[in-house]
Structure formats: structure tokens, C-alpha cells
Amino acid sequence: MARIVDNPKLAFRLARAIVSDIALYNQNKVQEGIEKDSLFDLLNDELQEGREHFLARISEDIPHREHLFDKAVVDVMVKQAGRIKSSIW
């Protein structure tokens, strides 16, 4: 069994790694989701699975732990998709 992460910086790195994998294995959905402003609808299942995995791996004592995954989604998936033509930017 994997160890529980209790350091907020390491927890955020884990969140970024999970989101990076989701983006890597779903590049077409990311592209379409950014283009059509439907990213969270298209990747709902993948993001929920990633969030559950993340929360299972980090300590409940980390403040605002649920927000770390959301921040990783923005940092890794949304910001890096800025090159994709979209009406949302």
C-alpha cells in the first residue's frame, strides 16, 4: 500500500502528477473541452477518479486538501491549454 502524504507541498505535487496523467491520456478530450468550453463535462469521470485517488493518498490533516486537486487542474490542464483556440479566452 502506498504511504499517506502528510506534507502539503508533496500533496500538491501528487495532485499535479495525477492531473498531468489525466491530461496526457485524454488529450483529445482536453482539446475539445477547451475549444467548446465543456472540459469539466467531458472529463467528469476521469477527474472524479483522479480526485478520489488523490484524497485516498493524502492525510486528512492537510488544510484545504480538497482545493489542492482543483488548483492542480487549473495549473496543469487549463493554463497549459492556453494555446488552444477557444472563446473562453
HTML snippet that shows the backbone in 3Dmol.js (N, CA, C, O; Angstrom):
<script src="https://3Dmol.org/build/3Dmol-min.js"></script>
<div id="view" style="width:600px;height:400px;position:relative"></div>
<script>
const pdb = `
ATOM      1  N   MET A   1       0.837  -1.188   0.000  1.00  0.00           N
ATOM      2  CA  MET A   1       0.000   0.000   0.000  1.00  0.00           C
ATOM      3  C   MET A   1       0.880   1.250   0.000  1.00  0.00           C
ATOM      4  O   MET A   1       1.916   1.290   0.664  1.00  0.00           O
ATOM      5  N   ALA A   2       0.468   2.245  -0.734  1.00  0.00           N
ATOM      6  CA  ALA A   2       1.220   3.497  -0.817  1.00  0.00           C
ATOM      7  C   ALA A   2       1.098   4.259   0.500  1.00  0.00           C
ATOM      8  O   ALA A   2       0.075   4.193   1.182  1.00  0.00           O
ATOM      9  N   ARG A   3       2.152   4.975   0.836  1.00  0.00           N
ATOM     10  CA  ARG A   3       2.125   5.732   2.083  1.00  0.00           C
ATOM     11  C   ARG A   3       1.234   6.960   1.941  1.00  0.00           C
ATOM     12  O   ARG A   3       1.019   7.467   0.840  1.00  0.00           O
ATOM     13  N   ILE A   4       0.727   7.420   3.063  1.00  0.00           N
ATOM     14  CA  ILE A   4      -0.121   8.612   3.099  1.00  0.00           C
ATOM     15  C   ILE A   4       0.787   9.841   3.131  1.00  0.00           C
ATOM     16  O   ILE A   4       1.713   9.926   3.938  1.00  0.00           O
ATOM     17  N   VAL A   5       0.510  10.772   2.256  1.00  0.00           N
ATOM     18  CA  VAL A   5       1.292  12.007   2.168  1.00  0.00           C
ATOM     19  C   VAL A   5       0.740  12.999   3.182  1.00  0.00           C
ATOM     20  O   VAL A   5      -0.458  13.281   3.202  1.00  0.00           O
ATOM     21  N   ASP A   6       1.634  13.528   4.029  1.00  0.00           N
ATOM     22  CA  ASP A   6       1.181  14.483   5.045  1.00  0.00           C
ATOM     23  C   ASP A   6       1.817  15.858   4.887  1.00  0.00           C
ATOM     24  O   ASP A   6       1.602  16.738   5.720  1.00  0.00           O
ATOM     25  N   ASN A   7       2.589  16.049   3.841  1.00  0.00           N
ATOM     26  CA  ASN A   7       3.233  17.330   3.556  1.00  0.00           C
ATOM     27  C   ASN A   7       2.433  18.030   2.447  1.00  0.00           C
ATOM     28  O   ASN A   7       2.264  17.466   1.366  1.00  0.00           O
ATOM     29  N   PRO A   8       1.940  19.253   2.702  1.00  0.00           N
ATOM     30  CA  PRO A   8       1.115  19.940   1.688  1.00  0.00           C
ATOM     31  C   PRO A   8       1.820  20.136   0.344  1.00  0.00           C
ATOM     32  O   PRO A   8       1.183  20.035  -0.705  1.00  0.00           O
ATOM     33  N   LYS A   9       3.115  20.411   0.363  1.00  0.00           N
ATOM     34  CA  LYS A   9       3.836  20.597  -0.905  1.00  0.00           C
ATOM     35  C   LYS A   9       3.906  19.292  -1.687  1.00  0.00           C
ATOM     36  O   LYS A   9       3.728  19.279  -2.905  1.00  0.00           O
ATOM     37  N   LEU A  10       4.162  18.207  -0.987  1.00  0.00           N
ATOM     38  CA  LEU A  10       4.191  16.909  -1.664  1.00  0.00           C
ATOM     39  C   LEU A  10       2.795  16.509  -2.131  1.00  0.00           C
ATOM     40  O   LEU A  10       2.649  15.886  -3.183  1.00  0.00           O
ATOM     41  N   ALA A  11       1.784  16.856  -1.368  1.00  0.00           N
ATOM     42  CA  ALA A  11       0.409  16.563  -1.761  1.00  0.00           C
ATOM     43  C   ALA A  11       0.057  17.307  -3.048  1.00  0.00           C
ATOM     44  O   ALA A  11      -0.592  16.749  -3.933  1.00  0.00           O
ATOM     45  N   PHE A  12       0.481  18.558  -3.151  1.00  0.00           N
ATOM     46  CA  PHE A  12       0.204  19.321  -4.368  1.00  0.00           C
ATOM     47  C   PHE A  12       0.957  18.724  -5.555  1.00  0.00           C
ATOM     48  O   PHE A  12       0.428  18.677  -6.666  1.00  0.00           O
ATOM     49  N   ARG A  13       2.180  18.271  -5.326  1.00  0.00           N
ATOM     50  CA  ARG A  13       2.929  17.619  -6.403  1.00  0.00           C
ATOM     51  C   ARG A  13       2.217  16.351  -6.858  1.00  0.00           C
ATOM     52  O   ARG A  13       2.167  16.061  -8.054  1.00  0.00           O
ATOM     53  N   LEU A  14       1.668  15.598  -5.917  1.00  0.00           N
ATOM     54  CA  LEU A  14       0.905  14.405  -6.268  1.00  0.00           C
ATOM     55  C   LEU A  14      -0.327  14.779  -7.091  1.00  0.00           C
ATOM     56  O   LEU A  14      -0.626  14.127  -8.092  1.00  0.00           O
ATOM     57  N   ALA A  15      -1.033  15.812  -6.678  1.00  0.00           N
ATOM     58  CA  ALA A  15      -2.212  16.271  -7.423  1.00  0.00           C
ATOM     59  C   ALA A  15      -1.832  16.652  -8.850  1.00  0.00           C
ATOM     60  O   ALA A  15      -2.527  16.295  -9.801  1.00  0.00           O
ATOM     61  N   ARG A  16      -0.732  17.375  -8.991  1.00  0.00           N
ATOM     62  CA  ARG A  16      -0.276  17.777 -10.329  1.00  0.00           C
ATOM     63  C   ARG A  16       0.075  16.562 -11.177  1.00  0.00           C
ATOM     64  O   ARG A  16      -0.223  16.532 -12.371  1.00  0.00           O
ATOM     65  N   ALA A  17       0.701  15.565 -10.574  1.00  0.00           N
ATOM     66  CA  ALA A  17       1.062  14.355 -11.319  1.00  0.00           C
ATOM     67  C   ALA A  17      -0.191  13.610 -11.784  1.00  0.00           C
ATOM     68  O   ALA A  17      -0.249  13.137 -12.919  1.00  0.00           O
ATOM     69  N   ILE A  18      -1.171  13.510 -10.924  1.00  0.00           N
ATOM     70  CA  ILE A  18      -2.418  12.823 -11.286  1.00  0.00           C
ATOM     71  C   ILE A  18      -3.127  13.564 -12.419  1.00  0.00           C
ATOM     72  O   ILE A  18      -3.569  12.947 -13.388  1.00  0.00           O
ATOM     73  N   VAL A  19      -3.232  14.875 -12.297  1.00  0.00           N
ATOM     74  CA  VAL A  19      -3.901  15.671 -13.337  1.00  0.00           C
ATOM     75  C   VAL A  19      -3.109  15.625 -14.638  1.00  0.00           C
ATOM     76  O   VAL A  19      -3.694  15.579 -15.720  1.00  0.00           O
ATOM     77  N   SER A  20      -1.789  15.637 -14.537  1.00  0.00           N
ATOM     78  CA  SER A  20      -0.952  15.534 -15.730  1.00  0.00           C
ATOM     79  C   SER A  20      -1.210  14.233 -16.469  1.00  0.00           C
ATOM     80  O   SER A  20      -1.289  14.221 -17.698  1.00  0.00           O
ATOM     81  N   ASP A  21      -1.342  13.137 -15.732  1.00  0.00           N
ATOM     82  CA  ASP A  21      -1.654  11.853 -16.359  1.00  0.00           C
ATOM     83  C   ASP A  21      -3.026  11.883 -17.022  1.00  0.00           C
ATOM     84  O   ASP A  21      -3.196  11.370 -18.129  1.00  0.00           O
ATOM     85  N   ILE A  22      -3.988  12.473 -16.357  1.00  0.00           N
ATOM     86  CA  ILE A  22      -5.333  12.584 -16.944  1.00  0.00           C
ATOM     87  C   ILE A  22      -5.266  13.361 -18.250  1.00  0.00           C
ATOM     88  O   ILE A  22      -5.860  12.951 -19.247  1.00  0.00           O
ATOM     89  N   ALA A  23      -4.555  14.470 -18.254  1.00  0.00           N
ATOM     90  CA  ALA A  23      -4.433  15.295 -19.466  1.00  0.00           C
ATOM     91  C   ALA A  23      -3.699  14.537 -20.565  1.00  0.00           C
ATOM     92  O   ALA A  23      -4.092  14.592 -21.731  1.00  0.00           O
ATOM     93  N   LEU A  24      -2.641  13.834 -20.197  1.00  0.00           N
ATOM     94  CA  LEU A  24      -1.843  13.098 -21.179  1.00  0.00           C
ATOM     95  C   LEU A  24      -2.666  12.006 -21.868  1.00  0.00           C
ATOM     96  O   LEU A  24      -2.603  11.850 -23.087  1.00  0.00           O
ATOM     97  N   TYR A  25      -3.430  11.260 -21.084  1.00  0.00           N
ATOM     98  CA  TYR A  25      -4.187  10.148 -21.645  1.00  0.00           C
ATOM     99  C   TYR A  25      -5.525  10.556 -22.251  1.00  0.00           C
ATOM    100  O   TYR A  25      -6.242   9.720 -22.801  1.00  0.00           O
ATOM    101  N   ASN A  26      -5.857  11.830 -22.150  1.00  0.00           N
ATOM    102  CA  ASN A  26      -7.131  12.332 -22.689  1.00  0.00           C
ATOM    103  C   ASN A  26      -6.922  13.619 -23.476  1.00  0.00           C
ATOM    104  O   ASN A  26      -7.713  14.555 -23.365  1.00  0.00           O
ATOM    105  N   GLN A  27      -5.866  13.666 -24.264  1.00  0.00           N
ATOM    106  CA  GLN A  27      -5.524  14.889 -24.990  1.00  0.00           C
ATOM    107  C   GLN A  27      -6.646  15.375 -25.897  1.00  0.00           C
ATOM    108  O   GLN A  27      -6.894  16.577 -25.985  1.00  0.00           O
ATOM    109  N   ASN A  28      -7.323  14.456 -26.567  1.00  0.00           N
ATOM    110  CA  ASN A  28      -8.413  14.862 -27.465  1.00  0.00           C
ATOM    111  C   ASN A  28      -9.571  15.483 -26.697  1.00  0.00           C
ATOM    112  O   ASN A  28     -10.159  16.472 -27.136  1.00  0.00           O
ATOM    113  N   LYS A  29      -9.898  14.896 -25.542  1.00  0.00           N
ATOM    114  CA  LYS A  29     -10.970  15.456 -24.721  1.00  0.00           C
ATOM    115  C   LYS A  29     -10.581  16.824 -24.177  1.00  0.00           C
ATOM    116  O   LYS A  29     -11.420  17.723 -24.112  1.00  0.00           O
ATOM    117  N   VAL A  30      -9.327  16.994 -23.787  1.00  0.00           N
ATOM    118  CA  VAL A  30      -8.871  18.295 -23.294  1.00  0.00           C
ATOM    119  C   VAL A  30      -9.011  19.325 -24.396  1.00  0.00           C
ATOM    120  O   VAL A  30      -9.546  20.411 -24.172  1.00  0.00           O
ATOM    121  N   GLN A  31      -8.536  18.993 -25.581  1.00  0.00           N
ATOM    122  CA  GLN A  31      -8.621  19.922 -26.714  1.00  0.00           C
ATOM    123  C   GLN A  31     -10.070  20.298 -27.002  1.00  0.00           C
ATOM    124  O   GLN A  31     -10.400  21.481 -27.097  1.00  0.00           O
ATOM    125  N   GLU A  32     -10.928  19.304 -27.140  1.00  0.00           N
ATOM    126  CA  GLU A  32     -12.337  19.563 -27.431  1.00  0.00           C
ATOM    127  C   GLU A  32     -12.999  20.338 -26.286  1.00  0.00           C
ATOM    128  O   GLU A  32     -13.787  21.254 -26.522  1.00  0.00           O
ATOM    129  N   GLY A  33     -12.674  19.966 -25.057  1.00  0.00           N
ATOM    130  CA  GLY A  33     -13.270  20.625 -23.899  1.00  0.00           C
ATOM    131  C   GLY A  33     -12.902  22.093 -23.801  1.00  0.00           C
ATOM    132  O   GLY A  33     -13.737  22.920 -23.434  1.00  0.00           O
ATOM    133  N   ILE A  34     -11.662  22.422 -24.126  1.00  0.00           N
ATOM    134  CA  ILE A  34     -11.242  23.829 -24.121  1.00  0.00           C
ATOM    135  C   ILE A  34     -11.909  24.563 -25.278  1.00  0.00           C
ATOM    136  O   ILE A  34     -12.433  25.662 -25.097  1.00  0.00           O
ATOM    137  N   GLU A  35     -11.891  23.972 -26.446  1.00  0.00           N
ATOM    138  CA  GLU A  35     -12.489  24.614 -27.622  1.00  0.00           C
ATOM    139  C   GLU A  35     -13.974  24.897 -27.426  1.00  0.00           C
ATOM    140  O   GLU A  35     -14.465  25.952 -27.827  1.00  0.00           O
ATOM    141  N   LYS A  36     -14.682  23.968 -26.817  1.00  0.00           N
ATOM    142  CA  LYS A  36     -16.138  24.078 -26.696  1.00  0.00           C
ATOM    143  C   LYS A  36     -16.599  24.465 -25.295  1.00  0.00           C
ATOM    144  O   LYS A  36     -17.795  24.443 -25.005  1.00  0.00           O
ATOM    145  N   ASP A  37     -15.655  24.818 -24.429  1.00  0.00           N
ATOM    146  CA  ASP A  37     -15.966  25.193 -23.043  1.00  0.00           C
ATOM    147  C   ASP A  37     -16.790  24.109 -22.344  1.00  0.00           C
ATOM    148  O   ASP A  37     -17.784  24.390 -21.675  1.00  0.00           O
ATOM    149  N   SER A  38     -16.348  22.869 -22.521  1.00  0.00           N
ATOM    150  CA  SER A  38     -17.038  21.744 -21.899  1.00  0.00           C
ATOM    151  C   SER A  38     -16.035  20.784 -21.230  1.00  0.00           C
ATOM    152  O   SER A  38     -16.313  19.597 -21.066  1.00  0.00           O
ATOM    153  N   LEU A  39     -14.889  21.313 -20.857  1.00  0.00           N
ATOM    154  CA  LEU A  39     -13.804  20.495 -20.319  1.00  0.00           C
ATOM    155  C   LEU A  39     -14.249  19.641 -19.141  1.00  0.00           C
ATOM    156  O   LEU A  39     -13.976  18.441 -19.099  1.00  0.00           O
ATOM    157  N   PHE A  40     -14.930  20.256 -18.188  1.00  0.00           N
ATOM    158  CA  PHE A  40     -15.304  19.536 -16.975  1.00  0.00           C
ATOM    159  C   PHE A  40     -16.425  18.526 -17.224  1.00  0.00           C
ATOM    160  O   PHE A  40     -16.527  17.528 -16.511  1.00  0.00           O
ATOM    161  N   ASP A  41     -17.250  18.772 -18.212  1.00  0.00           N
ATOM    162  CA  ASP A  41     -18.268  17.788 -18.577  1.00  0.00           C
ATOM    163  C   ASP A  41     -17.622  16.577 -19.255  1.00  0.00           C
ATOM    164  O   ASP A  41     -17.934  15.431 -18.930  1.00  0.00           O
ATOM    165  N   LEU A  42     -16.723  16.845 -20.194  1.00  0.00           N
ATOM    166  CA  LEU A  42     -16.087  15.758 -20.936  1.00  0.00           C
ATOM    167  C   LEU A  42     -15.183  14.893 -20.061  1.00  0.00           C
ATOM    168  O   LEU A  42     -15.085  13.684 -20.270  1.00  0.00           O
ATOM    169  N   LEU A  43     -14.528  15.509 -19.089  1.00  0.00           N
ATOM    170  CA  LEU A  43     -13.579  14.779 -18.248  1.00  0.00           C
ATOM    171  C   LEU A  43     -14.116  14.505 -16.843  1.00  0.00           C
ATOM    172  O   LEU A  43     -13.348  14.225 -15.923  1.00  0.00           O
ATOM    173  N   ASN A  44     -15.417  14.585 -16.685  1.00  0.00           N
ATOM    174  CA  ASN A  44     -16.009  14.408 -15.365  1.00  0.00           C
ATOM    175  C   ASN A  44     -15.590  13.094 -14.706  1.00  0.00           C
ATOM    176  O   ASN A  44     -15.148  13.093 -13.557  1.00  0.00           O
ATOM    177  N   ASP A  45     -15.723  11.991 -15.412  1.00  0.00           N
ATOM    178  CA  ASP A  45     -15.405  10.686 -14.833  1.00  0.00           C
ATOM    179  C   ASP A  45     -13.918  10.575 -14.493  1.00  0.00           C
ATOM    180  O   ASP A  45     -13.557  10.106 -13.413  1.00  0.00           O
ATOM    181  N   GLU A  46     -13.066  11.004 -15.413  1.00  0.00           N
ATOM    182  CA  GLU A  46     -11.627  10.921 -15.203  1.00  0.00           C
ATOM    183  C   GLU A  46     -11.184  11.799 -14.035  1.00  0.00           C
ATOM    184  O   GLU A  46     -10.370  11.384 -13.210  1.00  0.00           O
ATOM    185  N   LEU A  47     -11.725  13.014 -13.971  1.00  0.00           N
ATOM    186  CA  LEU A  47     -11.358  13.920 -12.884  1.00  0.00           C
ATOM    187  C   LEU A  47     -11.876  13.419 -11.545  1.00  0.00           C
ATOM    188  O   LEU A  47     -11.200  13.564 -10.526  1.00  0.00           O
ATOM    189  N   GLN A  48     -13.068  12.832 -11.535  1.00  0.00           N
ATOM    190  CA  GLN A  48     -13.599  12.295 -10.280  1.00  0.00           C
ATOM    191  C   GLN A  48     -12.743  11.129  -9.796  1.00  0.00           C
ATOM    192  O   GLN A  48     -12.438  11.030  -8.607  1.00  0.00           O
ATOM    193  N   GLU A  49     -12.363  10.261 -10.701  1.00  0.00           N
ATOM    194  CA  GLU A  49     -11.499   9.131 -10.332  1.00  0.00           C
ATOM    195  C   GLU A  49     -10.147   9.633  -9.815  1.00  0.00           C
ATOM    196  O   GLU A  49      -9.624   9.118  -8.826  1.00  0.00           O
ATOM    197  N   GLY A  50      -9.586  10.644 -10.494  1.00  0.00           N
ATOM    198  CA  GLY A  50      -8.316  11.226 -10.054  1.00  0.00           C
ATOM    199  C   GLY A  50      -8.433  11.872  -8.687  1.00  0.00           C
ATOM    200  O   GLY A  50      -7.540  11.724  -7.852  1.00  0.00           O
ATOM    201  N   ARG A  51      -9.521  12.585  -8.448  1.00  0.00           N
ATOM    202  CA  ARG A  51      -9.748  13.237  -7.153  1.00  0.00           C
ATOM    203  C   ARG A  51      -9.849  12.189  -6.036  1.00  0.00           C
ATOM    204  O   ARG A  51      -9.271  12.358  -4.962  1.00  0.00           O
ATOM    205  N   GLU A  52     -10.582  11.118  -6.300  1.00  0.00           N
ATOM    206  CA  GLU A  52     -10.724  10.059  -5.300  1.00  0.00           C
ATOM    207  C   GLU A  52      -9.380   9.414  -4.985  1.00  0.00           C
ATOM    208  O   GLU A  52      -9.073   9.146  -3.823  1.00  0.00           O
ATOM    209  N   HIS A  53      -8.585   9.168  -6.010  1.00  0.00           N
ATOM    210  CA  HIS A  53      -7.253   8.600  -5.810  1.00  0.00           C
ATOM    211  C   HIS A  53      -6.388   9.556  -4.982  1.00  0.00           C
ATOM    212  O   HIS A  53      -5.705   9.139  -4.048  1.00  0.00           O
ATOM    213  N   PHE A  54      -6.429  10.826  -5.336  1.00  0.00           N
ATOM    214  CA  PHE A  54      -5.662  11.846  -4.618  1.00  0.00           C
ATOM    215  C   PHE A  54      -6.058  11.900  -3.152  1.00  0.00           C
ATOM    216  O   PHE A  54      -5.197  11.846  -2.274  1.00  0.00           O
ATOM    217  N   LEU A  55      -7.345  12.006  -2.881  1.00  0.00           N
ATOM    218  CA  LEU A  55      -7.814  12.122  -1.500  1.00  0.00           C
ATOM    219  C   LEU A  55      -7.506  10.869  -0.681  1.00  0.00           C
ATOM    220  O   LEU A  55      -7.320  10.950   0.533  1.00  0.00           O
ATOM    221  N   ALA A  56      -7.452   9.728  -1.335  1.00  0.00           N
ATOM    222  CA  ALA A  56      -7.113   8.486  -0.627  1.00  0.00           C
ATOM    223  C   ALA A  56      -5.635   8.431  -0.256  1.00  0.00           C
ATOM    224  O   ALA A  56      -5.246   7.695   0.651  1.00  0.00           O
ATOM    225  N   ARG A  57      -4.818   9.203  -0.952  1.00  0.00           N
ATOM    226  CA  ARG A  57      -3.374   9.152  -0.742  1.00  0.00           C
ATOM    227  C   ARG A  57      -2.830  10.241   0.168  1.00  0.00           C
ATOM    228  O   ARG A  57      -1.660  10.192   0.549  1.00  0.00           O
ATOM    229  N   ILE A  58      -3.656  11.228   0.528  1.00  0.00           N
ATOM    230  CA  ILE A  58      -3.136  12.314   1.366  1.00  0.00           C
ATOM    231  C   ILE A  58      -3.841  12.345   2.717  1.00  0.00           C
ATOM    232  O   ILE A  58      -4.977  11.895   2.865  1.00  0.00           O
ATOM    233  N   SER A  59      -3.136  12.881   3.680  1.00  0.00           N
ATOM    234  CA  SER A  59      -3.645  12.950   5.050  1.00  0.00           C
ATOM    235  C   SER A  59      -4.847  13.876   5.138  1.00  0.00           C
ATOM    236  O   SER A  59      -4.907  14.907   4.468  1.00  0.00           O
ATOM    237  N   GLU A  60      -5.794  13.493   5.969  1.00  0.00           N
ATOM    238  CA  GLU A  60      -6.959  14.341   6.213  1.00  0.00           C
ATOM    239  C   GLU A  60      -6.583  15.581   7.020  1.00  0.00           C
ATOM    240  O   GLU A  60      -7.382  16.510   7.136  1.00  0.00           O
ATOM    241  N   ASP A  61      -5.382  15.602   7.575  1.00  0.00           N
ATOM    242  CA  ASP A  61      -4.920  16.741   8.374  1.00  0.00           C
ATOM    243  C   ASP A  61      -4.402  17.900   7.532  1.00  0.00           C
ATOM    244  O   ASP A  61      -4.151  18.979   8.070  1.00  0.00           O
ATOM    245  N   ILE A  62      -4.238  17.707   6.241  1.00  0.00           N
ATOM    246  CA  ILE A  62      -3.752  18.781   5.372  1.00  0.00           C
ATOM    247  C   ILE A  62      -4.878  19.794   5.186  1.00  0.00           C
ATOM    248  O   ILE A  62      -5.969  19.440   4.739  1.00  0.00           O
ATOM    249  N   PRO A  63      -4.610  21.059   5.532  1.00  0.00           N
ATOM    250  CA  PRO A  63      -5.652  22.084   5.393  1.00  0.00           C
ATOM    251  C   PRO A  63      -6.072  22.269   3.929  1.00  0.00           C
ATOM    252  O   PRO A  63      -5.232  22.274   3.029  1.00  0.00           O
ATOM    253  N   HIS A  64      -7.344  22.417   3.712  1.00  0.00           N
ATOM    254  CA  HIS A  64      -7.907  22.693   2.379  1.00  0.00           C
ATOM    255  C   HIS A  64      -7.465  21.654   1.354  1.00  0.00           C
ATOM    256  O   HIS A  64      -7.236  21.988   0.191  1.00  0.00           O
ATOM    257  N   ARG A  65      -7.349  20.427   1.768  1.00  0.00           N
ATOM    258  CA  ARG A  65      -6.818  19.392   0.889  1.00  0.00           C
ATOM    259  C   ARG A  65      -7.637  19.206  -0.375  1.00  0.00           C
ATOM    260  O   ARG A  65      -7.082  18.878  -1.424  1.00  0.00           O
ATOM    261  N   GLU A  66      -8.941  19.408  -0.298  1.00  0.00           N
ATOM    262  CA  GLU A  66      -9.777  19.236  -1.488  1.00  0.00           C
ATOM    263  C   GLU A  66      -9.486  20.297  -2.543  1.00  0.00           C
ATOM    264  O   GLU A  66      -9.722  20.071  -3.730  1.00  0.00           O
ATOM    265  N   HIS A  67      -8.978  21.447  -2.122  1.00  0.00           N
ATOM    266  CA  HIS A  67      -8.676  22.519  -3.065  1.00  0.00           C
ATOM    267  C   HIS A  67      -7.354  22.300  -3.802  1.00  0.00           C
ATOM    268  O   HIS A  67      -7.142  22.879  -4.868  1.00  0.00           O
ATOM    269  N   LEU A  68      -6.480  21.487  -3.259  1.00  0.00           N
ATOM    270  CA  LEU A  68      -5.202  21.219  -3.918  1.00  0.00           C
ATOM    271  C   LEU A  68      -5.418  20.558  -5.276  1.00  0.00           C
ATOM    272  O   LEU A  68      -4.730  20.884  -6.243  1.00  0.00           O
ATOM    273  N   PHE A  69      -6.364  19.640  -5.350  1.00  0.00           N
ATOM    274  CA  PHE A  69      -6.631  18.973  -6.622  1.00  0.00           C
ATOM    275  C   PHE A  69      -7.215  19.958  -7.627  1.00  0.00           C
ATOM    276  O   PHE A  69      -6.835  19.945  -8.798  1.00  0.00           O
ATOM    277  N   ASP A  70      -8.131  20.808  -7.182  1.00  0.00           N
ATOM    278  CA  ASP A  70      -8.727  21.814  -8.077  1.00  0.00           C
ATOM    279  C   ASP A  70      -7.666  22.758  -8.618  1.00  0.00           C
ATOM    280  O   ASP A  70      -7.672  23.088  -9.804  1.00  0.00           O
ATOM    281  N   LYS A  71      -6.756  23.194  -7.754  1.00  0.00           N
ATOM    282  CA  LYS A  71      -5.669  24.086  -8.175  1.00  0.00           C
ATOM    283  C   LYS A  71      -4.778  23.385  -9.196  1.00  0.00           C
ATOM    284  O   LYS A  71      -4.323  24.008 -10.155  1.00  0.00           O
ATOM    285  N   ALA A  72      -4.531  22.109  -8.995  1.00  0.00           N
ATOM    286  CA  ALA A  72      -3.717  21.352  -9.948  1.00  0.00           C
ATOM    287  C   ALA A  72      -4.400  21.260 -11.306  1.00  0.00           C
ATOM    288  O   ALA A  72      -3.736  21.338 -12.339  1.00  0.00           O
ATOM    289  N   VAL A  73      -5.708  21.098 -11.312  1.00  0.00           N
ATOM    290  CA  VAL A  73      -6.442  21.051 -12.588  1.00  0.00           C
ATOM    291  C   VAL A  73      -6.238  22.351 -13.352  1.00  0.00           C
ATOM    292  O   VAL A  73      -5.979  22.337 -14.555  1.00  0.00           O
ATOM    293  N   VAL A  74      -6.352  23.461 -12.660  1.00  0.00           N
ATOM    294  CA  VAL A  74      -6.165  24.762 -13.317  1.00  0.00           C
ATOM    295  C   VAL A  74      -4.722  24.922 -13.772  1.00  0.00           C
ATOM    296  O   VAL A  74      -4.470  25.296 -14.917  1.00  0.00           O
ATOM    297  N   ASP A  75      -3.776  24.643 -12.884  1.00  0.00           N
ATOM    298  CA  ASP A  75      -2.362  24.834 -13.220  1.00  0.00           C
ATOM    299  C   ASP A  75      -1.890  23.927 -14.343  1.00  0.00           C
ATOM    300  O   ASP A  75      -1.166  24.371 -15.235  1.00  0.00           O
ATOM    301  N   VAL A  76      -2.284  22.689 -14.311  1.00  0.00           N
ATOM    302  CA  VAL A  76      -1.756  21.708 -15.263  1.00  0.00           C
ATOM    303  C   VAL A  76      -2.589  21.627 -16.534  1.00  0.00           C
ATOM    304  O   VAL A  76      -2.042  21.624 -17.636  1.00  0.00           O
ATOM    305  N   MET A  77      -3.886  21.564 -16.390  1.00  0.00           N
ATOM    306  CA  MET A  77      -4.726  21.304 -17.550  1.00  0.00           C
ATOM    307  C   MET A  77      -5.201  22.585 -18.231  1.00  0.00           C
ATOM    308  O   MET A  77      -5.103  22.703 -19.453  1.00  0.00           O
ATOM    309  N   VAL A  78      -5.699  23.520 -17.482  1.00  0.00           N
ATOM    310  CA  VAL A  78      -6.305  24.710 -18.081  1.00  0.00           C
ATOM    311  C   VAL A  78      -5.242  25.705 -18.541  1.00  0.00           C
ATOM    312  O   VAL A  78      -5.275  26.139 -19.692  1.00  0.00           O
ATOM    313  N   LYS A  79      -4.312  26.073 -17.683  1.00  0.00           N
ATOM    314  CA  LYS A  79      -3.288  27.053 -18.072  1.00  0.00           C
ATOM    315  C   LYS A  79      -2.458  26.573 -19.253  1.00  0.00           C
ATOM    316  O   LYS A  79      -2.132  27.355 -20.147  1.00  0.00           O
ATOM    317  N   GLN A  80      -2.118  25.300 -19.257  1.00  0.00           N
ATOM    318  CA  GLN A  80      -1.290  24.780 -20.348  1.00  0.00           C
ATOM    319  C   GLN A  80      -2.062  24.648 -21.649  1.00  0.00           C
ATOM    320  O   GLN A  80      -1.461  24.485 -22.711  1.00  0.00           O
ATOM    321  N   ALA A  81      -3.377  24.716 -21.581  1.00  0.00           N
ATOM    322  CA  ALA A  81      -4.196  24.632 -22.783  1.00  0.00           C
ATOM    323  C   ALA A  81      -4.424  26.012 -23.401  1.00  0.00           C
ATOM    324  O   ALA A  81      -5.222  26.145 -24.328  1.00  0.00           O
ATOM    325  N   GLY A  82      -3.745  27.024 -22.907  1.00  0.00           N
ATOM    326  CA  GLY A  82      -3.913  28.386 -23.399  1.00  0.00           C
ATOM    327  C   GLY A  82      -3.600  28.545 -24.870  1.00  0.00           C
ATOM    328  O   GLY A  82      -4.007  29.528 -25.488  1.00  0.00           O
ATOM    329  N   ARG A  83      -2.892  27.604 -25.432  1.00  0.00           N
ATOM    330  CA  ARG A  83      -2.551  27.663 -26.857  1.00  0.00           C
ATOM    331  C   ARG A  83      -3.706  27.202 -27.748  1.00  0.00           C
ATOM    332  O   ARG A  83      -3.681  27.409 -28.961  1.00  0.00           O
ATOM    333  N   ILE A  84      -4.710  26.579 -27.145  1.00  0.00           N
ATOM    334  CA  ILE A  84      -5.858  26.061 -27.884  1.00  0.00           C
ATOM    335  C   ILE A  84      -6.844  27.192 -28.132  1.00  0.00           C
ATOM    336  O   ILE A  84      -7.219  27.912 -27.207  1.00  0.00           O
ATOM    337  N   LYS A  85      -7.263  27.346 -29.384  1.00  0.00           N
ATOM    338  CA  LYS A  85      -8.214  28.391 -29.731  1.00  0.00           C
ATOM    339  C   LYS A  85      -9.544  28.128 -29.020  1.00  0.00           C
ATOM    340  O   LYS A  85     -10.101  27.032 -29.094  1.00  0.00           O
ATOM    341  N   SER A  86     -10.035  29.154 -28.333  1.00  0.00           N
ATOM    342  CA  SER A  86     -11.272  28.997 -27.581  1.00  0.00           C
ATOM    343  C   SER A  86     -11.920  30.365 -27.355  1.00  0.00           C
ATOM    344  O   SER A  86     -11.245  31.392 -27.289  1.00  0.00           O
ATOM    345  N   SER A  87     -13.218  30.344 -27.243  1.00  0.00           N
ATOM    346  CA  SER A  87     -13.944  31.587 -26.958  1.00  0.00           C
ATOM    347  C   SER A  87     -13.829  31.969 -25.487  1.00  0.00           C
ATOM    348  O   SER A  87     -14.189  33.082 -25.102  1.00  0.00           O
ATOM    349  N   ILE A  88     -13.324  31.039 -24.656  1.00  0.00           N
ATOM    350  CA  ILE A  88     -13.244  31.343 -23.219  1.00  0.00           C
ATOM    351  C   ILE A  88     -12.052  32.220 -22.881  1.00  0.00           C
ATOM    352  O   ILE A  88     -11.954  32.690 -21.748  1.00  0.00           O
ATOM    353  N   TRP A  89     -11.131  32.461 -23.826  1.00  0.00           N
ATOM    354  CA  TRP A  89     -10.077  33.436 -23.586  1.00  0.00           C
ATOM    355  C   TRP A  89      -9.894  34.330 -24.743  1.00  0.00           C
ATOM    356  O   TRP A  89      -9.041  35.217 -24.709  1.00  0.00           O
TER     357      TRP A  89
END
`;
const viewer = $3Dmol.createViewer("view");
viewer.addModel(pdb, "pdb");
viewer.setStyle({}, {cartoon: {color: "spectrum"}});
viewer.zoomTo();
viewer.render();
</script>
